[in-house]
Amino acid sequence: MVPRTRADLVRMRLRTDSVRVLYNDTLSAVSWHPERSVDRVRLLAVTATEAAVAVTDLAMKVCGDAAFRRDLGIERRFRDARAAAAIEPTVDALLDSVEI
């Protein structure tokens, strides 16, 4: 495997693993302190959206021309990730609503 490709795959893994960790932490927060977990849910939505955009960018790069084949579904996920970032509530709107 080309070292650059391997590095991109590892970056994709790191992004998805970080979302998984925050997801599990958010579930615990909702279970134990639902009244104080609204911000955590918003931050999870932001993190998941940004990770989806980053991971699909890397997937398109790693797969090259093959990423545009409809039977693989990569370009579809690429478009869906961007749609999630653009549809209300947007990432910026979610971040504006988080208490500091």
C-alpha positions as a printed NumPy array, in Angstrom:
array([[  0.   ,   0.   ,   0.   ],
       [  1.24 ,   3.492,  -0.848],
       [  2.328,   5.299,   2.342],
       [  0.202,   8.365,   1.525],
       [ -2.887,   6.19 ,   1.034],
       [ -2.221,   4.42 ,   4.32 ],
       [ -1.904,   7.769,   6.105],
       [ -5.223,   8.926,   4.633],
       [ -6.936,   5.71 ,   5.74 ],
       [ -5.564,   6.208,   9.256],
       [ -6.861,   9.799,   9.266],
       [-10.285,   8.494,   8.274],
       [-10.149,   5.958,  11.105],
       [ -9.158,   8.627,  13.632],
       [-12.091,  10.851,  12.647],
       [-14.636,   8.034,  12.847],
       [-13.222,   6.771,  16.142],
       [-13.397,  10.258,  17.669],
       [-17.07 ,  10.529,  16.71 ],
       [-17.724,   7.099,  18.216],
       [-16.094,   8.134,  21.514],
       [-18.104,  11.365,  21.688],
       [-21.27 ,   9.45 ,  20.756],
       [-20.789,   6.998,  23.644],
       [-19.986,   9.859,  26.026],
       [-23.104,  11.717,  24.881],
       [-25.274,   8.654,  25.448],
       [-23.942,   8.406,  28.991],
       [-24.585,  12.101,  29.591],
       [-28.144,  11.828,  28.297],
       [-28.764,   8.807,  30.53 ],
       [-27.314,  10.326,  33.693],
       [-28.01 ,  14.049,  33.316],
       [-30.547,  14.63 ,  30.539],
       [-31.205,  18.208,  31.644],
       [-27.525,  19.108,  31.167],
       [-26.807,  17.15 ,  27.994],
       [-28.309,  19.413,  25.314],
       [-24.962,  21.046,  24.548],
       [-23.29 ,  17.661,  24.324],
       [-25.856,  16.529,  21.739],
       [-25.239,  19.692,  19.713],
       [-21.48 ,  19.154,  19.849],
       [-21.948,  15.562,  18.716],
       [-23.977,  16.762,  15.717],
       [-21.235,  19.248,  14.801],
       [-18.445,  16.711,  15.234],
       [-20.258,  14.04 ,  13.239],
       [-21.038,  16.439,  10.397],
       [-17.494,  17.745,  10.172],
       [-16.085,  14.216,  10.374],
       [-18.381,  13.04 ,   7.576],
       [-17.146,  15.855,   5.337],
       [-13.489,  15.138,   6.148],
       [-13.798,  11.369,   5.758],
       [-15.65 ,  11.558,   2.447],
       [-13.072,  14.059,   1.154],
       [-10.35 ,  11.553,   1.95 ],
       [-12.364,   8.673,   0.483],
       [-12.704,  10.559,  -2.796],
       [ -8.96 ,  11.224,  -2.772],
       [ -7.991,   7.636,  -1.935],
       [-10.321,   6.108,  -4.521],
       [ -9.478,   8.555,  -7.297],
       [-11.517,   8.108, -10.485],
       [-13.245,   5.024,  -9.061],
       [-14.921,   7.233,  -6.442],
       [-17.294,   8.487,  -9.123],
       [-18.643,   5.026,  -9.939],
       [-22.263,   4.961,  -8.822],
       [-22.128,   1.314,  -7.767],
       [-19.576,   2.122,  -5.033],
       [-21.686,   4.847,  -3.44 ],
       [-18.738,   7.028,  -2.44 ],
       [-19.816,  10.073,  -4.431],
       [-23.303,   9.752,  -2.945],
       [-21.927,   9.813,   0.59 ],
       [-19.681,  12.723,  -0.432],
       [-22.756,  14.737,  -1.5  ],
       [-24.787,  13.657,   1.54 ],
       [-22.044,  14.827,   3.927],
       [-22.065,  18.251,   2.324],
       [-25.838,  18.414,   2.442],
       [-25.75 ,  17.684,   6.178],
       [-23.366,  20.608,   6.617],
       [-25.62 ,  22.978,   4.655],
       [-29.078,  22.027,   5.931],
       [-30.544,  23.75 ,   8.988],
       [-29.481,  23.715,  11.686],
       [-26.07 ,  24.439,  10.187],
       [-22.831,  23.742,  12.01 ],
       [-22.434,  27.45 ,  12.745],
       [-25.964,  27.684,  14.143],
       [-25.322,  24.7  ,  16.407],
       [-22.034,  26.177,  17.613],
       [-23.705,  29.528,  18.316],
       [-26.239,  27.794,  20.555],
       [-23.652,  26.017,  22.736],
       [-23.1  ,  27.591,  26.136],
       [-19.503,  28.367,  26.987]])
